Amino acid sequence: MTALYIINPIPKEKYTGYEFQVTALPKREEVRVSFKVGADSELMEQLYKSDNWPAGMVIKKSTFFEDQENFELPDRVHQKATGRKTSSGYLSVMHLNCQCLVNKINELEVTLEEHPCSVTCVTEHWFEGTAFDSVNISGYYLIDYYSRTSHIHSGTAILCKNHIKAQPVEEIKSLSLDLHFECVASKFTDLITNIIVIVIYRSSSNGNINVFFDKFNIMLDILSKKFRKYKWIICGDFNINFLGQQFENLR
């Protein structure tokens, strides 16, 4: 299939000399079928016009990164484009608050197809017990996750591209406490620069801010003593207004 097969009756000769890439995306319940269409950048403005497509189609602007195997660039440029291992140990990380990943697996796969980061940190997955163990995300594996033990919903997790080696950090995960400080961490030692990635969630309604900061300080103490030679990446949903001037937000 070519893009010209999908595009409404625009004269084919108008696209002579251009190449298109069309890839079917994972099927989602709310749409019949979806595709990723790649074209020369000079055609983008024209292809985003809805009247160039059959009625009923939804056009979404997205940025896609090529896979390393099919996209050859100098190391310096390739590192920025893909986030894969290079001489500087670059790692791309994305955080998503899914607010119930249980029924959004397809949406997550589409998002990761569009934005294939090395590491994806998830908050509010809502899986209970060990249910997350049975989740399969194409192209990724589950490094570690935290599910609430005495409450429902929330939870944190870290997913990683299949080709990247990582290990969970139990010292950080052991700090987790439902509502107040729910976290998991992973370390990457197969890069030129050792990196530790941490994702944290605190409930906006029931999370105690003092408990959160106490746990956060303990975590920083562990990092400074055991992982001081690592680069730290800390992300998540703290539910704190960092622009506010209230005393509880300033520590």
Backbone hydrogen bonds in HBPLUS format (Angstrom, degrees):
<---DONOR---> <-ACCEPTOR-->    atom                        ^
c    i                          cat <-CA-CA->   ^        H-A-AA   ^      H-
h    n   atom  resd res      DA  || num        DHA   H-A  angle D-A-AA Bond
n    s   type  num  typ     dist DA aas  dist angle  dist       angle   num
A0005-TYR N   A0002-THR O   3.04 MM   3  5.45 149.0  2.14 107.6 116.5     1
A0006-ILE N   A0003-ALA O   3.03 MM   3  5.31 132.2  2.26 103.5 115.6     2
A0007-ILE N   A0003-ALA O   2.94 MM   4  6.20 164.5  1.97 159.0 163.7     3
A0008-ASN N   A0052-ASN O   2.95 MM  44  5.37 150.8  2.03 131.0 135.7     4
A0010-ILE N   A0008-ASN O   2.42 MM   2  5.81 118.8  1.77 127.6 112.3     5
A0014-LYS N   A0011-PRO O   2.87 MM   3  5.47 155.2  1.93 116.2 124.4     6
A0015-TYR N   A0012-LYS O   2.91 MM   3  5.60 159.8  1.95 120.3 125.9     7
A0016-THR N   A0013-GLU O   3.33 MM   3  5.07 168.9  2.34 101.9 102.8     8
A0018-TYR N   A0015-TYR O   3.06 MM   3  5.55 165.1  2.08 137.7 138.0     9
A0021-GLN N   A0038-GLY O   2.92 MM  17  4.76 156.0  1.98 133.4 138.6    10
A0038-GLY N   A0021-GLN O   2.64 MM  17  4.76 163.6  1.67 147.6 153.4    11
A0023-THR N   A0036-LYS O   2.90 MM  13  5.11 158.5  1.94 145.3 152.6    12
A0036-LYS N   A0023-THR O   2.76 MM  13  5.11 160.9  1.80 151.4 158.1    13
A0025-LEU N   A0034-SER O   3.01 MM   9  5.62 176.7  2.01 140.7 141.8    14
A0031-VAL N   A0028-ARG O   3.29 MM   3  5.68 153.8  2.36 109.7 116.9    15
A0043-LEU N   A0040-ASP O   2.94 MM   3  5.65 162.5  1.97 122.6 128.4    16
A0044-MET N   A0041-SER O   3.15 MM   3  5.26 159.2  2.19 107.1 113.5    17
A0047-LEU N   A0043-LEU O   2.94 MM   4  6.13 160.0  1.98 160.0 166.7    18
A0048-TYR N   A0044-MET O   3.00 MM   4  6.15 137.2  2.18 152.3 162.6    19
A0049-LYS N   A0046-GLN O   3.23 MM   3  5.60 161.3  2.27 108.1 113.8    20
A0052-ASN N   A0049-LYS O   3.09 MM   3  5.78 164.5  2.11 120.9 124.9    21
A0053-TRP N   A0050-SER O   3.10 MM   3  5.54 160.3  2.14 118.3 120.2    22
A0057-MET N   A0054-PRO O   3.37 MM   3  6.13 156.9  2.43 139.9 140.3    23
A0070-ASN N   A0067-ASP O   3.13 MM   3  5.55 142.8  2.28 108.6 118.1    24
A0071-PHE N   A0068-GLN O   3.43 MM   3  5.19 164.3  2.45  99.9 104.4    25
A0077-VAL N   A0074-PRO O   3.05 MM   3  5.45 116.0  2.48 109.8 124.1    26
A0078-HIS N   A0074-PRO O   2.68 MM   4  5.74 170.7  1.69 168.2 170.5    27
A0079-GLN N   A0075-ASP O   2.87 MM   4  5.81 155.9  1.93 146.5 151.3    28
A0081-ALA N   A0077-VAL O   3.06 MM   4  6.31 147.3  2.17 148.9 158.7    29
A0082-THR N   A0078-HIS O   3.03 MM   4  6.07 155.4  2.09 155.4 159.1    30
A0083-GLY N   A0079-GLN O   2.90 MM   4  5.20 149.2  2.00 135.2 144.6    31
A0089-GLY N   A0086-THR O   2.97 MM   3  5.16 163.6  2.00 111.7 117.1    32
A0119-VAL N   A0092-SER O   2.99 MM  27  6.33 152.4  2.07 156.1 164.4    33
A0094-MET N   A0119-VAL O   2.90 MM  25  6.34 152.9  1.98 154.2 163.1    34
A0121-CYS N   A0094-MET O   2.69 MM  27  6.04 166.0  1.70 164.7 168.7    35
A0096-LEU N   A0121-CYS O   2.81 MM  25  6.21 156.1  1.87 165.4 173.6    36
A0123-THR N   A0096-LEU O   2.96 MM  27  6.36 155.2  2.02 152.2 155.5    37
A0098-CYS N   A0123-THR O   3.05 MM  25  6.30 146.0  2.17 167.9 165.3    38
A0100-CYS N   A0124-GLU O   2.92 MM  24  6.07 169.1  1.93 161.1 163.5    39
A0101-LEU N   A0125-HIS O   3.03 MM  24  4.63 138.2  2.21 107.3 119.9    40
A0104-LYS N   A0101-LEU O   2.92 MM   3  4.75 171.3  1.93 110.5 112.5    41
A0108-LEU N   A0104-LYS O   2.94 MM   4  6.20 154.3  2.01 151.9 159.1    42
A0109-GLU N   A0105-ILE O   2.99 MM   4  6.29 157.2  2.04 151.9 157.8    43
A0110-VAL N   A0106-ASN O   3.02 MM   4  6.31 155.1  2.08 149.5 155.9    44
A0111-THR N   A0107-GLU O   2.97 MM   4  6.20 159.4  2.01 147.1 152.8    45
A0112-LEU N   A0108-LEU O   2.90 MM   4  6.15 157.2  1.96 152.0 157.9    46
A0113-GLU N   A0109-GLU O   2.91 MM   4  6.06 134.9  2.11 137.3 149.8    47
A0113-GLU N   A0110-VAL O   3.15 MM   3  4.95 125.2  2.47  90.2 104.7    48
A0114-GLU N   A0110-VAL O   2.98 MM   4  6.27 147.4  2.09 145.9 154.3    49
A0115-HIS N   A0111-THR O   2.77 MM   4  5.93 151.8  1.84 146.7 155.8    50
A0117-CYS N   A0115-HIS O   2.79 MM   2  5.85 129.2  2.05 116.5 100.5    51
A0161-LYS N   A0118-SER O   2.95 MM  43  5.39 155.2  2.01 160.2 161.4    52
A0120-THR N   A0159-LEU O   2.90 MM  39  5.08 163.6  1.93 139.0 144.5    53
A0159-LEU N   A0120-THR O   2.84 MM  39  5.08 171.2  1.85 152.2 155.2    54
A0122-VAL N   A0157-ALA O   2.83 MM  35  5.08 173.8  1.84 151.0 152.9    55
A0157-ALA N   A0122-VAL O   2.92 MM  35  5.08 142.3  2.07 145.7 147.4    56
A0124-GLU N   A0155-GLY O   2.73 MM  31  4.93 127.8  2.01 160.1 164.1    57
A0126-TRP N   A0154-SER O   2.79 MM  28  4.87 159.8  1.83 150.5 153.3    58
A0131-ALA N   A0128-GLU O   3.03 MM   3  5.78 166.1  2.05 145.6 149.1    59
A0133-ASP N   A0130-THR O   3.03 MM   3  5.70 153.9  2.10 118.4 125.5    60
A0134-SER N   A0131-ALA O   3.21 MM   3  5.94 157.9  2.26 118.0 122.7    61
A0135-VAL N   A0132-PHE O   3.09 MM   3  5.32 166.7  2.10 113.1 117.1    62
A0140-TYR N   A0137-ILE O   3.00 MM   3  5.51 164.2  2.03 141.5 142.5    63
A0162-ASN N   A0139-GLY O   3.07 MM  23  5.78 152.0  2.15 143.9 140.5    64
A0141-TYR N   A0160-CYS O   2.82 MM  19  5.48 154.1  1.89 152.6 159.9    65
A0160-CYS N   A0141-TYR O   2.93 MM  19  5.48 157.4  1.98 153.7 161.2    66
A0143-ILE N   A0158-ILE O   2.96 MM  15  5.68 158.1  2.01 156.3 163.0    67
A0158-ILE N   A0144-ASP O   3.02 MM  14  5.78 153.8  2.09 169.9 169.1    68
A0146-TYR N   A0156-THR O   2.73 MM  10  5.19 161.6  1.77 151.2 152.4    69
A0156-THR N   A0146-TYR O   3.02 MM  10  5.19 143.3  2.16 135.1 146.4    70
A0164-ILE N   A0161-LYS O   3.10 MM   3  5.66 165.4  2.12 120.4 125.1    71
A0167-GLN N   A0187-LYS O   3.05 MM  20  5.35 152.3  2.13 144.6 153.3    72
A0187-LYS N   A0167-GLN O   2.76 MM  20  5.35 157.0  1.82 154.6 161.3    73
A0169-VAL N   A0185-ALA O   2.97 MM  16  5.24 147.1  2.08 130.7 128.0    74
A0172-ILE N   A0169-VAL O   3.29 MM   3  5.83 137.5  2.48 108.8 117.9    75
A0173-LYS N   A0169-VAL O   3.29 MM   4  6.58 169.1  2.30 151.1 154.2    76
A0174-SER N   A0170-GLU O   2.89 MM   4  5.89 153.1  1.96 153.3 158.5    77
A0175-LEU N   A0172-ILE O   3.09 MM   3  5.64 162.5  2.12 115.7 121.2    78
A0176-SER N   A0173-LYS O   2.99 MM   3  5.63 168.1  2.01 122.7 126.6    79
A0177-LEU N   A0181-PHE O   2.71 MM   4  5.10 148.6  1.80 126.8 137.7    80
A0181-PHE N   A0177-LEU O   2.97 MM   4  5.10 177.7  1.97 154.1 153.9    81
A0203-SER N   A0179-LEU O   2.79 MM  24  5.03 169.9  1.80 153.7 157.2    82
A0182-GLU N   A0201-TYR O   2.99 MM  19  5.10 173.4  1.99 154.0 155.3    83
A0201-TYR N   A0182-GLU O   2.82 MM  19  5.10 141.3  1.97 137.0 149.7    84
A0184-VAL N   A0199-VAL O   3.23 MM  15  5.81 147.6  2.34 151.4 161.0    85
A0199-VAL N   A0184-VAL O   3.08 MM  15  5.81 165.6  2.10 167.2 171.3    86
A0186-SER N   A0197-VAL O   2.88 MM  11  5.37 151.2  1.97 149.6 159.1    87
A0197-VAL N   A0186-SER O   2.82 MM  11  5.37 159.2  1.86 160.6 166.3    88
A0188-PHE N   A0195-ILE O   2.70 MM   7  5.12 160.8  1.74 163.9 167.8    89
A0195-ILE N   A0188-PHE O   3.07 MM   7  5.12 160.3  2.11 140.5 146.4    90
A0231-LYS N   A0194-ASN O   2.88 MM  37  6.28 160.5  1.91 147.6 151.6    91
A0196-ILE N   A0231-LYS O   2.87 MM  35  6.24 159.1  1.92 170.2 173.2    92
A0233-ILE N   A0196-ILE O   2.89 MM  37  6.21 153.0  1.96 166.3 169.3    93
A0198-ILE N   A0233-ILE O   2.79 MM  35  6.16 160.2  1.83 167.2 170.9    94
A0235-CYS N   A0198-ILE O   2.89 MM  37  6.24 165.2  1.91 159.8 164.0    95
A0200-ILE N   A0235-CYS O   2.99 MM  35  6.45 147.8  2.10 141.4 150.1    96
A0237-ASP N   A0200-ILE O   2.93 MM  37  6.36 143.0  2.07 158.6 167.6    97
A0202-ARG N   A0237-ASP O   3.05 MM  35  6.50 153.9  2.12 161.7 156.0    98
A0207-GLY N   A0203-SER O   3.21 MM   4  4.51 135.3  2.42 110.2 115.8    99
A0212-PHE N   A0208-ASN O   2.99 MM   4  6.25 158.2  2.04 150.8 157.6   100
A0213-PHE N   A0209-ILE O   3.04 MM   4  6.29 164.7  2.06 148.4 150.7   101
A0214-ASP N   A0210-ASN O   2.96 MM   4  6.13 154.0  2.03 145.0 152.8   102
A0215-LYS N   A0211-VAL O   2.94 MM   4  6.13 166.2  1.96 154.5 157.4   103
A0216-PHE N   A0212-PHE O   2.83 MM   4  6.02 155.1  1.89 148.7 157.0   104
A0217-ASN N   A0213-PHE O   2.93 MM   4  6.03 157.2  1.98 145.5 150.3   105
A0218-ILE N   A0214-ASP O   3.10 MM   4  6.39 153.9  2.17 144.2 151.3   106
A0219-MET N   A0215-LYS O   2.87 MM   4  6.14 157.1  1.92 149.9 156.6   107
A0220-LEU N   A0216-PHE O   2.94 MM   4  6.26 157.6  1.99 149.1 154.6   108
A0221-ASP N   A0217-ASN O   2.98 MM   4  6.20 147.1  2.09 141.8 150.9   109
A0222-ILE N   A0218-ILE O   2.98 MM   4  6.32 153.0  2.05 150.0 156.7   110
A0223-LEU N   A0219-MET O   2.91 MM   4  6.21 161.8  1.94 153.0 158.3   111
A0224-SER N   A0220-LEU O   2.90 MM   4  6.03 159.2  1.94 145.9 151.3   112
A0225-LYS N   A0221-ASP O   3.14 MM   4  6.25 137.8  2.32 138.3 148.3   113
A0226-LYS N   A0222-ILE O   2.82 MM   4  5.80 171.1  1.83 158.8 161.8   114
A0227-PHE N   A0223-LEU O   2.87 MM   4  4.71 139.0  2.04 120.2 131.4   115
A0230-TYR N   A0227-PHE O   3.07 MM   3  5.33 163.2  2.10 112.1 116.0   116
A0244-GLY N   A0241-ASN O   3.09 MM   3  5.39 153.3  2.16 107.0 115.2   117
A0249-ASN N   A0246-GLN O   3.05 MM   3  5.58 150.2  2.14 113.3 122.0   118
A0250-LEU N   A0247-PHE O   3.02 MM   3  5.27 154.8  2.09 109.5 117.5   119
